């Protein structure tokens, strides 16, 4: 089954909808430059209302490792998603400070050669999962042909437990993405918004599109 992450939640109304839809993951953005930024207090309030079984992911960009670890240890979030220049040493340190934590490392996919080189950098101390994107919340797709290559596929399998596909996904292309690429999970934010706020009907439509793919594959 393809898992779903609905990212950039910031209101109690968003939590009410995800409790209805039951995605596997939701995301809180702790990067202050983002329009979807939430404070720790806001995230804790929202997390308290989240149904058990839905994992809360904290999205960070070059954040102090001790701050990320504290949010994991205090159960404000279940998973840390790293979108900056965090390297294998950062990940190793985070796992020391928060034993048993789950980590997603976001990688920008530009071309095959640079992508494989970046993956190799996590060979010794890597995240649990990778998130493949065109940028930090850019809302744009990247060249999917890059990750169809058997060399890239093998490298992803060696380096992590699975990977998330992000960047420009919506109800119009997510079925094609799942069919052609087979990601462990899909991640969406801007495509489920209207005027910068999460739109319940768009959220429902996206989740339905993914779940319909799973039903059709049975």
Buried (B, 14 or more C-beta within 10 A) or exposed (E): EBBBBBBBBBEEEBBEBBBEBEBBBBBBBBBEEBEBBBEBEBBBEBBEEBEEEBBBBBBBBEBEBEEBBBBBEEEBBBBBBBBBEBBBEBBBBBBEBBEEBBBBBBBBBBEBEEBBEBBEBBEEBBBBBBBBBBBBBBBEBBEBEBBEEEEBBEBBEEBBEBBBBBBBBBBEBBBEBBEEBEBBBBBBBBBBBEEEBBBBEBBBBBBEBBBEBEEEEE
